[in-house]
Amino acid sequence: MTEPIDTAHQDWDPRAGHVLNDQITAYDEMRSRCPVAYSEYLQWSLFRHEDVLRVLKDHETFSSVASRHLSVPNAMDPPEHTKFRRIIEPYFAPAPMADFAPRCRAIAADVVDRLPAAGEVEAMAEMGQNFALEIQCAFMGWPASLHEPLRAWVLRQQAATLAGDREALGQLALEFDGVIRELLTSRRKAGAAAPDDVTTRIMNETVDGRLLTDEEIVSILRNWTVGELGTIAACIGILMRYLAANPELQDRLRIERHLLPAAIDEILRIDAPLMSNRRVTTCPVEIGGRQIPAGERLTLLWGSANRDEVVFGNPDELRLDRDPKDNLLYGAGIHVCPGAPLARMELEDFMTALLDATQEIRLLDDRPPVRARFPAGGYSEVPLFIRR
């Protein structure tokens, strides 16, 4: 029996203190109590793996055009999505990944080399953010002079997001777009002398027999960069905290390095770096016994779906033999993350360098990690003790 819509009633408050302070625990509770929940803030939130996967695989009923701004190809449906996806996927194919691999390993080793011989570090700022900034600029072909301006921009963007300051977020978006446009202008002025890198190659791509517009190029590069800077940093914070809290696994991975890729994916299943994504219903639909009209916003909660007991049993149990297809870390369906090969390589190279360089990583008794708040996942601070 389905339940009629009643938008005057809120099933939960995503901004309640107990939710923001511990999203994972709150989502675990909601998954069993009210797996399809309405709130004014997020409209319809989906907590179960089955419901999230259904939405991801049915792009006709659940549209990705959920943004007021151009977002290529994230907020597109076929056939537009298909055209741009064909352009993007080759940048993350095996050959370009192999070409970038030596640079990736070198940057990971360099960031880890800055660790003290023994002492306290804050993993998010000193490890996660540094690595994310340096690796993304290297992949895009951007100069090192952008590291600090981008770091400052990311911090301001995070603050504006937490504050819900739409005006500030709009200004920050324009500022970031301006940085990219300057890079495009400099390459056009250089002509044949422009560097042969990802940014220059994107400028020469075509769709429907025409060159990409600057607006489309800026959108693609913005999506790659903003997503990478936040998510890779969050991943590193989560991974370092988990290994610090689980010294037996830490020691095992130092010996059995072939287990590292599976361990990374599993740790990030348990503790999500990216909390949510959006869709919009194109027609009336029933999900989890709730009747949802057309035009309603859905919030897909990765941080809940990837902990669903129906699929994973005890969600906190780390198992290195899980079927990887169940893990929604990089999404599913036509919008599965095209940059997953790059992200996996980056995280494996960083964790390999970290384990190579250290003998001990542990939590501090007097300074516990601080959880990030929605829409961010992971942690805002991860203080650790490192011994090399």
N, C-alpha and C positions, 0 to 999 in steps of 0.2 A: 504493500500500500504506500503510495507516495504522499509526501507532505507538501501542502501548498505553500507558496512563497509568502513570507511575512517579513518584509524588510524593516518594519518598525521594531522588530525584535532582534536583538543581537545575541548570537550564540556565544560570543566570546569577545574580549577586548585585546587585540594584538599589541596595544601600547600599555597594557597594565604593567605595573612594576615587576610582578613575579614572572611575567612572560619575557620582558626585555632583559631581566637579570639572568635568566636561564632558559633560553629559547628551546633547547633540546628537551629538557624535562617537561616544559609546558606543551610542546608538540606531541611528545609521547602520550601525555594524558589526553589531549584532544583527539588523538587518533582512535582511542578506544571509546571516548565519551561522545564525540560528535565529529565524525570523519569528514563531513562536508558542512562547513560552518560559515555563517554569515556575520559580517561586521561592516560598519560604515566605512572603516578605514581601508580594508582590503576587499570588500564585497565577499565573493565566495572563495574560501580557502579549502584546498583539497589536501588531505593528510595521508591518504592511503596510497600505497604503491600501485595498486590495481587501477585506481581512478586517475592518477597522474599519468600512468603509461597509456591509458585509453585516450586521454587528451592529446598526448604527444604524437600518437599514431593516427589521429583523425583530424587533419588540418582543414578539412572542409567544414566540419561542425564547430571546430575550435580554432578561430583565426589568430594568427600572430600579429595582425595589424592592431596593436594595442598601445601604440605610442603616438603622441601628437606631432612628433618630429620624424623626419626621414631617418630610418635606421636600416642600413643595407648590410646583409640581407635579413637581419634578426627579426625585424618587424614587417616582414613581407610574406605573402602567400604565393603559391604557384599561380600563374606562370612566371611572375616577376622574380620570385625567390629562386626558381630553377636557373634563370639566366645568370643571375649574379653569383649563385653558388658554383656554377661551372667555372667562373673566373677565379674564385677564391680557393677552391680545393687544391689546385696544383701547387700553391705556395707551401702546402703542408704535406706534399707527397714524399715518398721515400728518398728521392734524389736530393731535393733541397734540404731535407732534414740531415742527410749524410754530409752535405756540404757545410752545414752550420754546426755540426756536432763538435769539431775541434774547438771552435770559438766558444761554444757553450761550456765545454769542460774547462777551458781556460778561465772563463769568467767565474764559474763556480769555485774553482780552486783559489782564485785570487780573493774572492769575498771571504772564504773560509780562512785564508792565510792571515787575515787581519784580526782574527780572534786572539785574545791574550793567551799566554802560556798556561795560566790558571787564573780564574777570576769570574766575576759576574758579568753577564751580558743581557741585553734586552733583545730577545730574538726577533721581534717584529721590526723594530727600527734598524738594528745593526745587521741583521741577516736577511729577513724577508723583504723589507723595502729596498735595501741596497741591491740585492740580487735581482729583484723584479725590475727596477729602474735600469740597471746596467744591461741585463739580458735583452729587455725589450728594445732599448735604443740600438743595441748591436744588431738585433734581428732586422729592425726597420732601416738601418743604415743612418741613424741619427747621431749627431756629434755628442761627445761626453759633456759638452757645455750645457746640454739640456737636462742633465741629471738633477741638479739642485732646483731649477725652476719647476720641473715636473714633480719633484718631491713636495715642494711647497704647494703646488696646485692640488695634488692628491690630498694633502692634509686639510686644505680649505674646503675641498669638495666633500670630504667625509664629515667635517663639522657642519656644513650647510645641509647635508642629507639628514644627519641626526636631528638637526633643529627644524627640519621641514621648511626651510627657507627657500621657497620657489624662486624668488627674485634673485637671490645670490646664486642659486644653481643655474639659472638662465645666464647670468653674467659670466659664470665660470665656464659654461659650455661655449659661449662666444669667445672667451679668452683662449680656450684650448683650440677651437677651430682656427683662430688667428695664427697660432703657432704652426699648425699644419699648413695653412695657406702660405705662410712665409717660406716653409720648406719647399712647397711646390713652385713658388715664384723663383727661388734661388736655382732650382734645377732647370727651369725653363730658360733662365738667363744663361746658364752654363751650356745649354744646347748639347752637342755631342760630347762635351767634356763632363756632363753630369755623371755622378757615380752610378754604376750598374748594381743597384740594390733593390730591395723590395719596394721602397717608395717610388723610385723612378719607374720600375716595371708596372706598378699599378696605374701610373699616369698614362701608360701607353696601351692599356687594355681597352677592348671595345665590347659593346653590347648593342644588339640590333643594328650592326653595321656602323656604329658611331663610337667615337671616343667617350669614355666616362666623363660626366660633368664634374666640375670641381666639388659641387655639393655631394655627389655620390662618392668621390674619392675621399673627401673629408670624413664622411660617415663611416666608410669601411675602415679607415685608419683610426678613427676615434673608437670604434667598437673594439678593434684589436687591442689598442693601447690601454684604454681605460679599464677594460675587462681584465687585461693581463696584469696591470700594475696592482690592482686590488686583490685579484684572486690568487696569483702566485705568491704574493706576500702572505695572504691568509693561510694558504696551504703550508708554507714553510713554518709559520707559527704553530699551526696544528700539529704538524709532524714532529717538530722539535719538542713540543710539550708532551706529546704522547710517548715518545722514546724516553724522555726524562722521567716520566711517571712509570715507565715499564722497563726497568733496567735489564730484565732477562731477555726481552725481545731485542733491546738495543745490542746486547752482547751477541745474540744469535745472528743478527743481521750483519755484524762485523765479520762474522765467519762465513755465513751462507749468503753471499751477496746476490745469488740468483733469485732469492726470495724477495728482494727489495721492491721490484715493480708491483708484485701482488700485495705486499705489505702497505705500500703507499696508497694504492687504490682502496684498500680495506680500511685503513685509518681514516681516509677522507670520506668513506661511506659512513663510518661511525660518527664523525664530527665534521659537518658540512662546511666547506669554505664559502659556498654560494648558497644562500638560503632560499631564494624564490625566483620565479619567472611568471610572466603573465600571458594570458590568452583572453579572447572575447568570444562569447557564444554567437553563432550566426543564425541560430534557430532555437526554438524552445527545446530543452533537453532534460532528461532525468539523470541525475548522478547521485548514487548513494541514497536513494529514496527521496531526494529533494527535487522539486520541479523548478528549473531555472529558465527564465525567459530569454529570448534573443537579446543581444546587446549587453549582456552582463559580463563584468570582468571576473575572471578566475585567477586566483593566485596559487600557483603550483609550488608546494613547499618541499623542495628537495631534502631539506633537513629533517623532514618527517618521513617522506616516502622511502628513503634509503635506510630507514630504521624500522620498517614495518615487520612486525613479528610473524605475520603470515608468510612472508618471503624469506626472512633472515633468521627466524628463531629469536634467540636472545640478541637484541640489537647491539649490545655492547661487547659481544664475543668476537674477538678478532680471529678469523679463519682464513688461512692462506689458500684454501682449496675451493673457495666459492666459485660458482659459475659467473664469470664477468658480465654476462649479458643482463643479469639482474641489477647490476650497479648502475644507477642513473647519474653518476658523478658528472658525466659529460653529456647528459641528456639522452634522447632517443628519437627515432623518426627522422623526418627530412631536415629537422633543425639540429640534429646531433652536432656537437661542437666540431667545426672543421679543424680547429687548432689543437685538438686533443693530442696528436702525435708530438707537436712541439712542447706542449705542457708536460706531457709524460717524460720526454727527454730531459727537459729542464729540471724537473723535480728529482728524477733519478740521478742526474749528474750532480746536483747540489747535495743530495743526501749521501751519495758515494764520497764526495769530497769531504763532507762533514765527518763521516764515520772513519775515513782514512786518517783524518787529522786529529781525532780526539780519542782519549781513553775513557772519558767519563762525561756524561751530560746529566745533570740532576736538577730537580726543582729546589727552590729556596724555601726554608721553613717559615720565614717571616714575610715573604712577598709572593703570595700565590698569583697565578695568572688571572688576568681580568678579561671577562667575556666581552666580545663585541656586541653591539646592539643592532637590531633589525634596521635596515635591510642587510647589514653585513653579517657574515658568519665568522666562526673562529674566535679570535681573541684580539683585543686592542693592545694588550701588553702581555709578554711572556718572559718574565725574569728567570734566568737560569744560571747555574754554575757550570762552567766548562773547564775541563782539564785536558791538556793536549799531551 
